[in-house]
């Protein structure tokens, strides 16, 4: 077993509690996310998947902001909401946020495809698509916008294909688990959530 496989297994082992905590909307997810994202950044660097490497560095930074946001938003849920089973704080997707997100996705994808082709990325189109989609999904997650789950499902399916093509079986398993968990998370967040903003 080489160092790449060891890092892959670390990402898998820590990625599972990360996504479980995400589905349950537990602040601990951000700590697991920091370590998992660091491991994935190293792996994508070694595979010359530059955009996904940068994406995972972005995840580490967003984990700090997301932890702050979630702690603040969870205070908006009062004891009555929690007793009624509404233990997930949700934020509405505003038209402004939706339009900005769409613009970032389109412009980001186009720019990344060009840049990744220049840098000889191993899969510039899938790398750019998954990265741009996941940038928006992570921002929405940090803001507790429940539709982030749909973006994760699409982005993680792309990453399953990309990791499988690169022979990264442990990461393929991790991203496949993320697809399943994201489908459940979408259902759970709408069932147990309450819009606080």
N, CA, C and O atoms as a DFTB+ gen file, in Angstrom:
788 C
 N C O
     1  1       0.857      -1.180       0.000
     2  2       0.000       0.000       0.000
     3  2       0.896       1.234       0.000
     4  3       1.789       1.369       0.837
     5  1       0.646       2.128      -0.948
     6  2       1.465       3.338      -1.028
     7  2       0.799       4.498      -0.291
     8  3      -0.326       4.374       0.195
     9  1       1.504       5.624      -0.213
    10  2       1.027       6.787       0.532
    11  2      -0.284       7.333      -0.036
    12  3      -1.127       7.824       0.715
    13  1      -0.460       7.251      -1.356
    14  2      -1.690       7.736      -1.975
    15  2      -2.886       6.922      -1.485
    16  3      -3.923       7.490      -1.142
    17  1      -2.750       5.608      -1.451
    18  2      -3.844       4.761      -0.966
    19  2      -4.120       5.009       0.515
    20  3      -5.274       4.975       0.941
    21  1      -3.091       5.253       1.287
    22  2      -3.278       5.544       2.717
    23  2      -4.063       6.845       2.895
    24  3      -4.981       6.918       3.712
    25  1      -3.697       7.862       2.127
    26  2      -4.419       9.146       2.211
    27  2      -5.864       8.962       1.740
    28  3      -6.785       9.543       2.315
    29  1      -6.060       8.159       0.703
    30  2      -7.409       7.876       0.211
    31  2      -8.262       7.230       1.295
    32  3      -9.423       7.595       1.479
    33  1      -7.687       6.275       2.006
    34  2      -8.423       5.582       3.069
    35  2      -8.731       6.541       4.218
    36  3      -9.815       6.485       4.798
    37  1      -7.785       7.417       4.549
    38  2      -8.035       8.429       5.583
    39  2      -9.207       9.316       5.163
    40  3     -10.089       9.605       5.972
    41  1      -9.218       9.746       3.910
    42  2     -10.317      10.585       3.408
    43  2     -11.642       9.832       3.491
    44  3     -12.661      10.417       3.857
    45  1     -11.641       8.560       3.159
    46  2     -12.858       7.757       3.230
    47  2     -13.328       7.612       4.671
    48  3     -14.502       7.830       4.969
    49  1     -12.417       7.246       5.561
    50  2     -12.777       7.009       6.959
    51  2     -13.317       8.280       7.621
    52  3     -14.281       8.216       8.384
    53  1     -12.711       9.417       7.339
    54  2     -13.183      10.673       7.933
    55  2     -14.330      11.296       7.141
    56  3     -15.090      12.103       7.677
    57  1     -14.453      10.930       5.885
    58  2     -15.530      11.477       5.062
    59  2     -16.898      10.944       5.437
    60  3     -17.901      11.638       5.268
    61  1     -16.954       9.730       5.940
    62  2     -18.241       9.151       6.338
    63  2     -18.840       9.899       7.529
    64  3     -19.996      10.314       7.447
    65  1     -18.108      10.091       8.637
    66  2     -18.717      10.887       9.729
    67  2     -18.997      12.326       9.320
    68  3     -19.918      12.955       9.842
    69  1     -18.203      12.851       8.386
    70  2     -18.470      14.202       7.888
    71  2     -19.868      14.284       7.304
    72  3     -20.643      15.165       7.674
    73  1     -20.200      13.371       6.391
    74  2     -21.489      13.451       5.717
    75  2     -22.635      13.068       6.661
    76  3     -23.743      13.587       6.520
    77  1     -22.389      12.177       7.611
    78  2     -23.422      11.859       8.604
    79  2     -23.739      13.100       9.431
    80  3     -24.906      13.415       9.661
    81  1     -22.707      13.797       9.874
    82  2     -22.921      15.031      10.642
    83  2     -23.583      16.110       9.778
    84  3     -24.356      16.921      10.287
    85  1     -23.286      16.123       8.484
    86  2     -23.917      17.090       7.589
    87  2     -25.412      16.823       7.493
    88  3     -26.217      17.748       7.595
    89  1     -25.787      15.556       7.297
    90  2     -27.196      15.193       7.204
    91  2     -27.921      15.567       8.489
    92  3     -29.046      16.065       8.449
    93  1     -27.282      15.329       9.625
    94  2     -27.892      15.626      10.920
    95  2     -27.744      17.091      11.313
    96  3     -28.262      17.513      12.347
    97  1     -27.052      17.854      10.508
    98  2     -26.731      19.264      10.735
    99  2     -26.084      19.459      12.102
   100  3     -26.570      20.214      12.943
   101  1     -24.993      18.767      12.290
   102  2     -24.194      18.874      13.519
   103  2     -22.941      19.669      13.204
   104  3     -22.294      19.445      12.180
   105  1     -22.603      20.593      14.083
   106  2     -21.443      21.450      13.864
   107  2     -20.132      20.671      13.739
   108  3     -19.179      21.162      13.135
   109  1     -20.078      19.479      14.297
   110  2     -18.862      18.666      14.222
   111  2     -18.468      18.347      12.790
   112  3     -17.307      18.048      12.510
   113  1     -19.449      18.411      11.873
   114  2     -19.138      18.097      10.474
   115  2     -18.028      18.976       9.929
   116  3     -17.222      18.534       9.109
   117  1     -17.986      20.225      10.387
   118  2     -16.992      21.156       9.863
   119  2     -15.579      20.724      10.227
   120  3     -14.654      20.922       9.438
   121  1     -15.394      20.138      11.406
   122  2     -14.058      19.665      11.812
   123  2     -13.633      18.459      10.962
   124  3     -12.505      18.401      10.473
   125  1     -14.555      17.495      10.792
   126  2     -14.257      16.358       9.912
   127  2     -13.977      16.843       8.499
   128  3     -13.094      16.322       7.818
   129  1     -14.737      17.847       8.062
   130  2     -14.564      18.388       6.718
   131  2     -13.198      18.993       6.492
   132  3     -12.625      18.857       5.411
   133  1     -12.674      19.660       7.504
   134  2     -11.345      20.267       7.361
   135  2     -10.281      19.213       7.069
   136  3      -9.443      19.393       6.185
   137  1     -10.322      18.108       7.822
   138  2      -9.308      17.063       7.652
   139  2      -9.529      16.288       6.355
   140  3      -8.581      16.015       5.618
   141  1     -10.783      15.937       6.081
   142  2     -11.095      15.209       4.851
   143  2     -10.704      16.027       3.626
   144  3     -10.123      15.500       2.677
   145  1     -11.025      17.313       3.653
   146  2     -10.711      18.180       2.509
   147  2      -9.212      18.350       2.321
   148  3      -8.732      18.422       1.190
   149  1      -8.482      18.414       3.401
   150  2      -7.024      18.497       3.298
   151  2      -6.470      17.240       2.629
   152  3      -5.607      17.321       1.755
   153  1      -6.976      16.072       3.049
   154  2      -6.529      14.806       2.444
   155  2      -6.887      14.758       0.957
   156  3      -6.074      14.341       0.132
   157  1      -8.101      15.184       0.621
   158  2      -8.516      15.168      -0.787
   159  2      -7.719      16.169      -1.618
   160  3      -7.413      15.899      -2.779
   161  1      -7.379      17.317      -1.042
   162  2      -6.558      18.297      -1.768
   163  2      -5.211      17.681      -2.139
   164  3      -4.716      17.872      -3.250
   165  1      -4.630      16.952      -1.211
   166  2      -3.344      16.286      -1.486
   167  2      -3.513      15.257      -2.603
   168  3      -2.692      15.187      -3.517
   169  1      -4.577      14.463      -2.526
   170  2      -4.806      13.436      -3.554
   171  2      -5.021      14.042      -4.931
   172  3      -4.454      13.571      -5.918
   173  1      -5.838      15.085      -4.998
   174  2      -6.084      15.706      -6.307
   175  2      -4.827      16.390      -6.836
   176  3      -4.622      16.446      -8.048
   177  1      -3.989      16.906      -5.953
   178  2      -2.704      17.467      -6.371
   179  2      -1.854      16.371      -7.022
   180  3      -1.273      16.574      -8.088
   181  1      -1.792      15.229      -6.376
   182  2      -0.986      14.127      -6.902
   183  2      -1.521      13.601      -8.232
   184  3      -0.761      13.035      -9.019
   185  1      -2.824      13.778      -8.498
   186  2      -3.441      13.324      -9.741
   187  2      -3.525      14.419     -10.801
   188  3      -4.062      14.189     -11.884
   189  1      -3.009      15.590     -10.505
   190  2      -3.065      16.745     -11.412
   191  2      -4.490      17.184     -11.730
   192  3      -4.766      17.663     -12.830
   193  1      -5.392      17.019     -10.769
   194  2      -6.752      17.550     -10.878
   195  2      -6.758      18.877     -10.125
   196  3      -7.192      18.961      -8.976
   197  1      -6.262      19.913     -10.808
   198  2      -5.972      21.190     -10.153
   199  2      -7.209      21.875      -9.593
   200  3      -7.165      22.429      -8.494
   201  1      -8.299      21.846     -10.323
   202  2      -9.498      22.539      -9.852
   203  2     -10.052      21.866      -8.600
   204  3     -10.441      22.552      -7.655
   205  1     -10.093      20.547      -8.580
   206  2     -10.594      19.865      -7.396
   207  2      -9.627      19.982      -6.222
   208  3     -10.050      19.934      -5.067
   209  1      -8.346      20.136      -6.503
   210  2      -7.390      20.424      -5.436
   211  2      -7.735      21.779      -4.807
   212  3      -7.844      21.904      -3.587
   213  1      -7.903      22.790      -5.670
   214  2      -8.262      24.118      -5.180
   215  2      -9.607      24.119      -4.474
   216  3      -9.797      24.821      -3.481
   217  1     -10.542      23.327      -4.995
   218  2     -11.864      23.223      -4.381
   219  2     -11.751      22.727      -2.944
   220  3     -12.425      23.241      -2.051
   221  1     -10.914      21.743      -2.724
   222  2     -10.779      21.206      -1.375
   223  2     -10.072      22.178      -0.436
   224  3     -10.334      22.175       0.767
   225  1      -9.193      22.996      -0.963
   226  2      -8.609      24.067      -0.146
   227  2      -9.702      25.077       0.210
   228  3      -9.769      25.552       1.343
   229  1     -10.553      25.400      -0.761
   230  2     -11.719      26.270      -0.522
   231  2     -12.613      25.672       0.566
   232  3     -13.112      26.403       1.422
   233  1     -12.824      24.340       0.543
   234  2     -13.643      23.678       1.556
   235  2     -13.086      23.907       2.967
   236  3     -13.842      24.130       3.912
   237  1     -11.772      23.850       3.096
   238  2     -11.159      24.060       4.413
   239  2     -11.479      25.473       4.913
   240  3     -11.855      25.657       6.070
   241  1     -11.330      26.460       4.040
   242  2     -11.629      27.854       4.409
   243  2     -13.123      28.009       4.716
   244  3     -13.494      28.643       5.704
   245  1     -13.973      27.433       3.871
   246  2     -15.419      27.539       4.078
   247  2     -15.871      26.833       5.356
   248  3     -16.885      27.208       5.944
   249  1     -15.132      25.823       5.785
   250  2     -15.487      25.123       7.021
   251  2     -15.433      26.069       8.218
   252  3     -16.266      25.976       9.120
   253  1     -14.474      26.964       8.230
   254  2     -14.369      27.940       9.321
   255  2     -15.586      28.874       9.286
   256  3     -16.221      29.105      10.315
   257  1     -15.907      29.407       8.106
   258  2     -17.051      30.301       7.967
   259  2     -18.365      29.566       8.223
   260  3     -19.265      30.100       8.872
   261  1     -18.470      28.341       7.713
   262  2     -19.684      27.547       7.898
   263  2     -19.951      27.242       9.358
   264  3     -21.096      27.293       9.807
   265  1     -18.907      26.927      10.098
   266  2     -19.055      26.658      11.526
   267  2     -19.610      27.891      12.234
   268  3     -20.506      27.779      13.070
   269  1     -19.086      29.049      11.906
   270  2     -19.574      30.305      12.488
   271  2     -21.046      30.522      12.127
   272  3     -21.861      30.827      12.998
   273  1     -21.388      30.364      10.830
   274  2     -22.759      30.576      10.373
   275  2     -23.743      29.633      11.062
   276  3     -24.807      30.051      11.518
   277  1     -23.373      28.363      11.129
   278  2     -24.278      27.369      11.704
   279  2     -24.504      27.626      13.188
   280  3     -25.624      27.485      13.680
   281  1     -23.456      27.998      13.897
   282  2     -23.629      28.292      15.327
   283  2     -24.570      29.479      15.506
   284  3     -25.420      29.474      16.396
   285  1     -24.418      30.483      14.667
   286  2     -25.283      31.662      14.726
   287  2     -26.720      31.296      14.368
   288  3     -27.648      31.689      15.074
   289  1     -26.917      30.555      13.291
   290  2     -28.263      30.199      12.842
   291  2     -28.973      29.247      13.811
   292  3     -30.191      29.321      13.978
   293  1     -28.215      28.360      14.443
   294  2     -28.854      27.415      15.363
   295  2     -29.443      28.125      16.576
   296  3     -30.368      27.612      17.207
   297  1     -28.918      29.290      16.901
   298  2     -29.482      30.074      17.999
   299  2     -30.874      30.606      17.647
   300  3     -31.660      30.916      18.542
   301  1     -31.181      30.713      16.359
   302  2     -32.478      31.212      15.919
   303  2     -33.594      30.194      16.154
   304  3     -34.768      30.559      16.202
   305  1     -33.232      28.929      16.299
   306  2     -34.240      27.915      16.624
   307  2     -34.472      27.951      18.128
   308  3     -33.529      27.826      18.909
   309  1     -35.710      28.119      18.528
   310  2     -35.983      28.146      19.961
   311  2     -36.336      26.759      20.472
   312  3     -36.412      25.808      19.694
   313  1     -36.550      26.641      21.770
   314  2     -36.823      25.349      22.400
   315  2     -38.100      24.706      21.860
   316  3     -38.172      23.483      21.743
   317  1     -39.115      25.522      21.528
   318  2     -40.370      24.977      20.993
   319  2     -40.132      24.298      19.648
   320  3     -40.680      23.226      19.387
   321  1     -39.324      24.912      18.802
   322  2     -39.023      24.328      17.495
   323  2     -38.334      22.985      17.659
   324  3     -38.668      22.018      16.974
   325  1     -37.370      22.929      18.570
   326  2     -36.626      21.690      18.785
   327  2     -37.525      20.603      19.353
   328  3     -37.405      19.438      18.975
   329  1     -38.432      20.978      20.263
   330  2     -39.360      20.009      20.843
   331  2     -40.318      19.468      19.787
   332  3     -40.759      18.322      19.880
   333  1     -40.640      20.273      18.796
   334  2     -41.549      19.858      17.714
   335  2     -40.826      19.041      16.644
   336  3     -41.437      18.644      15.652
   337  1     -39.542      18.791      16.834
   338  2     -38.783      17.993      15.873
   339  2     -38.159      18.809      14.761
   340  3     -37.570      18.245      13.839
   341  1     -38.275      20.114      14.827
   342  2     -37.672      20.988      13.806
   343  2     -36.302      21.415      14.309
   344  3     -36.137      22.505      14.857
   345  1     -35.330      20.546      14.115
   346  2     -34.002      20.809      14.679
   347  2     -32.978      21.232      13.634
   348  3     -31.783      21.291      13.923
   349  1     -33.435      21.522      12.432
   350  2     -32.531      21.937      11.366
   351  2     -32.921      23.346      10.920
   352  3     -34.056      23.588      10.511
   353  1     -31.984      24.252      11.004
   354  2     -32.250      25.632      10.600
   355  2     -31.992      25.776       9.102
   356  3     -30.950      25.365       8.593
   357  1     -32.961      26.367       8.410
   358  2     -32.879      26.520       6.963
   359  2     -32.948      27.999       6.586
   360  3     -33.537      28.811       7.299
   361  1     -32.340      28.324       5.461
   362  2     -32.381      29.676       4.920
   363  2     -32.971      29.607       3.511
   364  3     -32.630      28.716       2.733
   365  1     -33.843      30.535       3.192
   366  2     -34.435      30.592       1.848
   367  2     -33.369      30.970       0.812
   368  3     -32.444      31.731       1.097
   369  1     -33.522      30.426      -0.379
   370  2     -32.675      30.809      -1.505
   371  2     -33.293      32.048      -2.137
   372  3     -34.345      31.971      -2.772
   373  1     -32.644      33.173      -1.963
   374  2     -33.169      34.417      -2.539
   375  2     -32.876      34.450      -4.035
   376  3     -31.982      33.761      -4.526
   377  1     -33.644      35.261      -4.741
   378  2     -33.423      35.425      -6.185
   379  2     -32.009      35.941      -6.437
   380  3     -31.326      35.477      -7.350
   381  1     -31.579      36.894      -5.631
   382  2     -30.236      37.469      -5.786
   383  2     -29.156      36.393      -5.618
   384  3     -28.238      36.305      -6.433
   385  1     -29.265      35.581      -4.568
   386  2     -28.283      34.514      -4.344
   387  2     -28.334      33.495      -5.474
   388  3     -27.295      33.021      -5.934
   389  1     -29.541      33.156      -5.922
   390  2     -29.684      32.199      -7.019
   391  2     -29.048      32.684      -8.309
   392  3     -28.371      31.921      -8.998
   393  1     -29.265      33.954      -8.639
   394  2     -28.689      34.510      -9.869
   395  2     -27.170      34.626      -9.780
   396  3     -26.462      34.309     -10.736
   397  1     -26.675      35.078      -8.637
   398  2     -25.221      35.159      -8.453
   399  2     -24.601      33.765      -8.529
   400  3     -23.539      33.584      -9.125
   401  1     -25.257      32.800      -7.932
   402  2     -24.752      31.418      -7.956
   403  2     -24.697      30.889      -9.381
   404  3     -23.722      30.246      -9.771
   405  1     -25.735      31.157     -10.158
   406  2     -25.765      30.718     -11.559
   407  2     -24.641      31.379     -12.351
   408  3     -23.960      30.727     -13.143
   409  1     -24.454      32.673     -12.131
   410  2     -23.378      33.394     -12.839
   411  2     -22.007      32.839     -12.458
   412  3     -21.147      32.662     -13.320
   413  1     -21.803      32.567     -11.184
   414  2     -20.520      32.008     -10.732
   415  2     -20.307      30.630     -11.338
   416  3     -19.200      30.301     -11.763
   417  1     -21.370      29.817     -11.381
   418  2     -21.251      28.480     -11.962
   419  2     -20.875      28.551     -13.441
   420  3     -19.938      27.879     -13.871
   421  1     -21.592      29.353     -14.218
   422  2     -21.341      29.436     -15.664
   423  2     -19.962      30.033     -15.955
   424  3     -19.175      29.463     -16.710
   425  1     -19.683      31.181     -15.350
   426  2     -18.388      31.833     -15.593
   427  2     -17.239      30.985     -15.043
   428  3     -16.197      30.849     -15.684
   429  1     -17.438      30.422     -13.862
   430  2     -16.400      29.597     -13.253
   431  2     -16.081      28.364     -14.076
   432  3     -14.918      27.997     -14.241
   433  1     -17.125      27.730     -14.591
   434  2     -16.912      26.535     -15.414
   435  2     -16.148      26.881     -16.689
   436  3     -15.184      26.206     -17.048
   437  1     -16.586      27.935     -17.366
   438  2     -15.917      28.329     -18.619
   439  2     -14.456      28.701     -18.369
   440  3     -13.567      28.259     -19.097
   441  1     -14.216      29.498     -17.358
   442  2     -12.848      29.909     -17.027
   443  2     -11.988      28.715     -16.630
   444  3     -10.840      28.594     -17.058
   445  1     -12.550      27.842     -15.814
   446  2     -11.777      26.673     -15.367
   447  2     -11.456      25.717     -16.505
   448  3     -10.353      25.171     -16.554
   449  1     -12.395      25.504     -17.420
   450  2     -12.101      24.606     -18.556
   451  2     -10.899      25.151     -19.325
   452  3      -9.968      24.411     -19.643
   453  1     -10.927      26.431     -19.617
   454  2      -9.807      27.040     -20.345
   455  2      -8.509      26.897     -19.549
   456  3      -7.499      26.442     -20.086
   457  1      -8.533      27.283     -18.275
   458  2      -7.330      27.236     -17.437
   459  2      -6.806      25.813     -17.275
   460  3      -5.600      25.575     -17.348
   461  1      -7.715      24.875     -17.056
   462  2      -7.296      23.487     -16.851
   463  2      -6.733      22.860     -18.122
   464  3      -5.850      22.004     -18.052
   465  1      -7.232      23.275     -19.271
   466  2      -6.638      22.789     -20.521
   467  2      -5.219      23.333     -20.672
   468  3      -4.322      22.618     -21.118
   469  1      -5.018      24.584     -20.305
   470  2      -3.676      25.182     -20.360
   471  2      -2.730      24.448     -19.409
   472  3      -1.561      24.233     -19.732
   473  1      -3.244      24.061     -18.226
   474  2      -2.422      23.390     -17.215
   475  2      -2.321      21.879     -17.431
   476  3      -1.710      21.172     -16.630
   477  1      -2.920      21.394     -18.508
   478  2      -2.896      19.967     -18.844
   479  2      -3.512      19.109     -17.749
   480  3      -2.973      18.064     -17.382
   481  1      -4.644      19.563     -17.234
   482  2      -5.408      18.799     -16.253
   483  2      -5.794      17.462     -16.869
   484  3      -6.015      17.375     -18.076
   485  1      -5.874      16.430     -16.054
   486  2      -6.173      15.105     -16.589
   487  2      -7.610      14.965     -17.098
   488  3      -7.883      14.085     -17.915
   489  1      -8.531      15.810     -16.635
   490  2      -9.910      15.766     -17.105
   491  2     -10.538      17.148     -16.927
   492  3     -11.329      17.352     -16.007
   493  1     -10.193      18.097     -17.798
   494  2     -10.573      19.493     -17.564
   495  2     -12.071      19.771     -17.508
   496  3     -12.509      20.596     -16.707
   497  1     -12.861      19.105     -18.336
   498  2     -14.300      19.402     -18.357
   499  2     -14.983      18.911     -17.083
   500  3     -15.697      19.672     -16.430
   501  1     -14.769      17.649     -16.729
   502  2     -15.395      17.126     -15.512
   503  2     -14.845      17.821     -14.267
   504  3     -15.590      18.095     -13.327
   505  1     -13.555      18.102     -14.260
   506  2     -12.931      18.790     -13.131
   507  2     -13.544      20.183     -12.960
   508  3     -13.845      20.593     -11.839
   509  1     -13.731      20.909     -14.064
   510  2     -14.308      22.253     -14.008
   511  2     -15.777      22.221     -13.597
   512  3     -16.209      23.014     -12.762
   513  1     -16.535      21.311     -14.180
   514  2     -17.962      21.204     -13.842
   515  2     -18.162      20.876     -12.368
   516  3     -18.938      21.533     -11.673
   517  1     -17.458      19.860     -11.903
   518  2     -17.633      19.457     -10.502
   519  2     -17.158      20.552      -9.557
   520  3     -17.786      20.791      -8.525
   521  1     -16.077      21.207      -9.889
   522  2     -15.556      22.258      -9.021
   523  2     -16.508      23.436      -8.934
   524  3     -16.813      23.899      -7.835
   525  1     -16.980      23.927     -10.058
   526  2     -17.889      25.080     -10.043
   527  2     -19.193      24.754      -9.330
   528  3     -19.710      25.568      -8.564
   529  1     -19.715      23.581      -9.578
   530  2     -20.949      23.163      -8.926
   531  2     -20.754      23.042      -7.415
   532  3     -21.605      23.471      -6.636
   533  1     -19.645      22.465      -7.016
   534  2     -19.391      22.258      -5.589
   535  2     -19.041      23.559      -4.860
   536  3     -19.283      23.672      -3.658
   537  1     -18.479      24.531      -5.561
   538  2     -18.238      25.848      -4.947
   539  2     -19.574      26.451      -4.523
   540  3     -19.711      26.951      -3.407
   541  1     -20.548      26.402      -5.413
   542  2     -21.873      26.941      -5.101
   543  2     -22.539      26.110      -4.009
   544  3     -23.134      26.663      -3.085
   545  1     -22.442      24.790      -4.109
   546  2     -23.065      23.914      -3.105
   547  2     -22.501      24.181      -1.710
   548  3     -23.257      24.218      -0.739
   549  1     -21.201      24.364      -1.599
   550  2     -20.590      24.605      -0.292
   551  2     -21.044      25.940       0.285
   552  3     -21.291      26.049       1.486
   553  1     -21.153      26.957      -0.572
   554  2     -21.646      28.253      -0.096
   555  2     -23.078      28.116       0.418
   556  3     -23.419      28.639       1.479
   557  1     -23.918      27.402      -0.352
   558  2     -25.301      27.201       0.070
   559  2     -25.362      26.376       1.353
   560  3     -26.193      26.649       2.220
   561  1     -24.500      25.376       1.487
   562  2     -24.458      24.571       2.715
   563  2     -24.127      25.447       3.911
   564  3     -24.790      25.364       4.945
   565  1     -23.114      26.280       3.781
   566  2     -22.717      27.155       4.886
   567  2     -23.843      28.108       5.269
   568  3     -23.943      28.524       6.424
   569  1     -24.684      28.453       4.308
   570  2     -25.827      29.343       4.558
   571  2     -27.085      28.562       4.942
   572  3     -28.127      29.168       5.190
   573  1     -27.010      27.232       4.997
   574  2     -28.151      26.348       5.323
   575  2     -29.277      26.458       4.301
   576  3     -30.452      26.359       4.658
   577  1     -28.929      26.660       3.045
   578  2     -29.912      26.656       1.959
   579  2     -30.105      25.191       1.559
   580  3     -29.172      24.570       1.050
   581  1     -31.296      24.629       1.778
   582  2     -31.467      23.179       1.635
   583  2     -31.262      22.635       0.227
   584  3     -31.014      21.441       0.062
   585  1     -31.361      23.475      -0.775
   586  2     -31.195      23.012      -2.158
   587  2     -29.746      22.645      -2.482
   588  3     -29.458      22.127      -3.561
   589  1     -28.842      22.915      -1.546
   590  2     -27.447      22.509      -1.765
   591  2     -27.348      21.009      -1.985
   592  3     -26.438      20.536      -2.665
   593  1     -28.295      20.251      -1.405
   594  2     -28.257      18.794      -1.561
   595  2     -28.384      18.385      -3.029
   596  3     -27.740      17.429      -3.460
   597  1     -29.191      19.083      -3.782
   598  2     -29.356      18.757      -5.207
   599  2     -28.032      18.984      -5.945
   600  3     -27.630      18.179      -6.785
   601  1     -27.369      20.090      -5.616
   602  2     -26.072      20.372      -6.243
   603  2     -25.042      19.321      -5.855
   604  3     -24.235      18.905      -6.686
   605  1     -25.066      18.886      -4.584
   606  2     -24.123      17.845      -4.148
   607  2     -24.374      16.545      -4.900
   608  3     -23.426      15.878      -5.315
   609  1     -25.633      16.181      -5.077
   610  2     -25.936      14.933      -5.788
   611  2     -25.324      14.968      -7.188
   612  3     -24.652      14.022      -7.599
   613  1     -25.554      16.046      -7.906
   614  2     -25.017      16.167      -9.270
   615  2     -23.483      16.209      -9.246
   616  3     -22.825      15.492      -9.999
   617  1     -22.924      17.053      -8.376
   618  2     -21.467      17.180      -8.293
   619  2     -20.794      15.878      -7.891
   620  3     -19.750      15.521      -8.436
   621  1     -21.388      15.166      -6.940
   622  2     -20.787      13.913      -6.488
   623  2     -20.892      12.806      -7.536
   624  3     -20.016      11.945      -7.615
   625  1     -21.949      12.821      -8.333
   626  2     -22.032      11.856      -9.437
   627  2     -20.885      12.116     -10.428
   628  3     -20.248      11.181     -10.912
   629  1     -20.639      13.390     -10.717
   630  2     -19.515      13.725     -11.605
   631  2     -18.203      13.248     -10.993
   632  3     -17.346      12.713     -11.697
   633  1     -18.042      13.440      -9.678
   634  2     -16.806      13.016      -9.018
   635  2     -16.676      11.494      -8.958
   636  3     -15.561      10.974      -8.998
   637  1     -17.790      10.774      -8.864
   638  2     -17.738       9.305      -8.927
   639  2     -17.150       8.889     -10.268
   640  3     -16.265       8.035     -10.328
   641  1     -17.646       9.496     -11.342
   642  2     -17.152       9.171     -12.686
   643  2     -15.672       9.532     -12.799
   644  3     -14.870       8.736     -13.288
   645  1     -15.314      10.730     -12.349
   646  2     -13.941      11.202     -12.476
   647  2     -12.961      10.334     -11.681
   648  3     -11.903       9.964     -12.191
   649  1     -13.310      10.011     -10.438
   650  2     -12.415       9.196      -9.608
   651  2     -12.330       7.768     -10.129
   652  3     -11.270       7.145     -10.074
   653  1     -13.443       7.251     -10.633
   654  2     -13.436       5.912     -11.200
   655  2     -12.532       5.849     -12.429
   656  3     -11.771       4.897     -12.600
   657  1     -12.621       6.876     -13.289
   658  2     -11.772       6.929     -14.483
   659  2     -10.291       7.015     -14.112
   660  3      -9.435       6.523     -14.847
   661  1      -9.988       7.646     -12.961
   662  2      -8.597       7.797     -12.528
   663  2      -8.113       6.597     -11.708
   664  3      -6.958       6.560     -11.283
   665  1      -8.993       5.621     -11.487
   666  2      -8.606       4.441     -10.723
   667  2      -8.556       4.669      -9.215
   668  3      -7.940       3.886      -8.493
   669  1      -9.184       5.712      -8.742
   670  2      -9.214       6.029      -7.302
   671  2     -10.452       5.373      -6.698
   672  3     -11.476       6.025      -6.495
   673  1     -10.349       4.094      -6.420
   674  2     -11.515       3.329      -5.989
   675  2     -12.020       3.742      -4.608
   676  3     -13.230       3.768      -4.386
   677  1     -11.120       4.065      -3.674
   678  2     -11.568       4.484      -2.341
   679  2     -12.326       5.807      -2.420
   680  3     -13.340       5.982      -1.746
   681  1     -11.843       6.730      -3.235
   682  2     -12.559       7.995      -3.406
   683  2     -13.859       7.790      -4.181
   684  3     -14.844       8.486      -3.932
   685  1     -13.870       6.848      -5.111
   686  2     -15.099       6.524      -5.831
   687  2     -16.161       6.053      -4.844
   688  3     -17.316       6.471      -4.917
   689  1     -15.760       5.180      -3.921
   690  2     -16.683       4.691      -2.892
   691  2     -17.163       5.854      -2.018
   692  3     -18.349       5.947      -1.703
   693  1     -16.245       6.734      -1.630
   694  2     -16.603       7.875      -0.789
   695  2     -17.632       8.764      -1.494
   696  3     -18.652       9.113      -0.900
   697  1     -17.377       9.131      -2.748
   698  2     -18.299      10.004      -3.457
   699  2     -19.627       9.309      -3.764
   700  3     -20.667       9.966      -3.806
   701  1     -19.609       7.997      -3.979
   702  2     -20.868       7.254      -4.156
   703  2     -21.684       7.297      -2.859
   704  3     -22.905       7.455      -2.887
   705  1     -20.993       7.153      -1.729
   706  2     -21.680       7.266      -0.431
   707  2     -22.244       8.671      -0.251
   708  3     -23.331       8.842       0.302
   709  1     -21.508       9.674      -0.717
   710  2     -22.002      11.057      -0.636
   711  2     -23.278      11.250      -1.462
   712  3     -24.172      11.989      -1.051
   713  1     -23.368      10.597      -2.614
   714  2     -24.579      10.711      -3.441
   715  2     -25.782      10.175      -2.661
   716  3     -26.831      10.817      -2.607
   717  1     -25.624       9.010      -2.067
   718  2     -26.712       8.392      -1.296
   719  2     -27.068       9.257      -0.091
   720  3     -28.243       9.504       0.180
   721  1     -26.048       9.713       0.628
   722  2     -26.286      10.539       1.808
   723  2     -26.938      11.869       1.432
   724  3     -27.767      12.388       2.179
   725  1     -26.570      12.414       0.286
   726  2     -27.160      13.682      -0.158
   727  2     -28.640      13.529      -0.470
   728  3     -29.436      14.419      -0.172
   729  1     -29.012      12.403      -1.069
   730  2     -30.430      12.151      -1.345
   731  2     -31.207      12.069      -0.029
   732  3     -32.297      12.629       0.091
   733  1     -30.645      11.376       0.943
   734  2     -31.296      11.286       2.257
   735  2     -31.297      12.654       2.945
   736  3     -32.294      13.037       3.557
   737  1     -30.190      13.389       2.849
   738  2     -30.108      14.703       3.468
   739  2     -31.157      15.661       2.934
   740  3     -31.748      16.422       3.700
   741  1     -31.392      15.633       1.642
   742  2     -32.422      16.479       1.027
   743  2     -33.780      16.191       1.661
   744  3     -34.502      17.105       2.059
   745  1     -34.107      14.920       1.744
   746  2     -35.371      14.510       2.349
   747  2     -35.434      14.935       3.819
   748  3     -36.429      15.519       4.248
   749  1     -34.403      14.653       4.580
   750  2     -34.409      14.926       6.020
   751  2     -34.460      16.419       6.322
   752  3     -35.189      16.843       7.219
   753  1     -33.705      17.209       5.592
   754  2     -33.690      18.645       5.862
   755  2     -35.058      19.272       5.616
   756  3     -35.474      20.148       6.375
   757  1     -35.761      18.846       4.578
   758  2     -37.081      19.405       4.350
   759  2     -38.111      18.880       5.353
   760  3     -39.055      19.588       5.705
   761  1     -37.932      17.661       5.801
   762  2     -38.862      17.077       6.773
   763  2     -38.674      17.681       8.161
   764  3     -39.656      17.959       8.850
   765  1     -37.420      17.889       8.581
   766  2     -37.139      18.302       9.958
   767  2     -36.714      19.757      10.083
   768  3     -36.448      20.235      11.186
   769  1     -36.648      20.457       8.972
   770  2     -36.114      21.820       9.014
   771  2     -37.153      22.903       9.213
   772  3     -38.344      22.705       8.974
   773  1     -36.683      24.027       9.648
   774  2     -37.507      25.221       9.796
   775  2     -36.727      26.396       9.221
   776  3     -35.560      26.605       9.554
   777  1     -37.383      27.155       8.358
   778  2     -36.733      28.332       7.780
   779  2     -36.651      29.429       8.837
   780  3     -37.662      29.860       9.391
   781  1     -35.433      29.864       9.097
   782  2     -35.208      30.914      10.092
   783  2     -34.824      32.229       9.427
   784  3     -34.802      33.273      10.079
   785  1     -34.524      32.184       8.140
   786  2     -34.162      33.403       7.409
   787  2     -34.562      33.265       5.958
   788  3     -34.345      34.184       5.168
